Amino acid sequence: MDDEELIKQFIRTERGADGVVITVSEIEWPTPSEPVSHWTFVSLLPLDASEAQVDKAVRSVLVDSRFFGVCATCRERNPNGWMHDDTVCQGCSGAVY
């Protein structure tokens, strides 16, 4: 999945009365077979933030290790909920889920 697809699926921007809210979908695994996602607040930009400012803020979420990791094996960026550990994605880990 490339960065544009990750943004589309896992990062939201909403303009509201207080400004532009950026949230990210975090994935948790309460059981090995049932992922659960929830939206987490990341930042609030001023209401008059330009599209360039919003885009820069969204792209900064992609490189934030609290939310996404890059697999050392396949070099693909993944949501942390799809990472087996800090360095390897679930697909490359060899683990059976």
Beta strands, then each sheet from edge to edge (+ up, - down):
strand 1: 11-16
strand 2: 19-31
strand 3: 34-45
strand 4: 68-70
strand 5: 77-79
sheet 1: 1+ 2- 3+
sheet 2: 4+ 5-
end
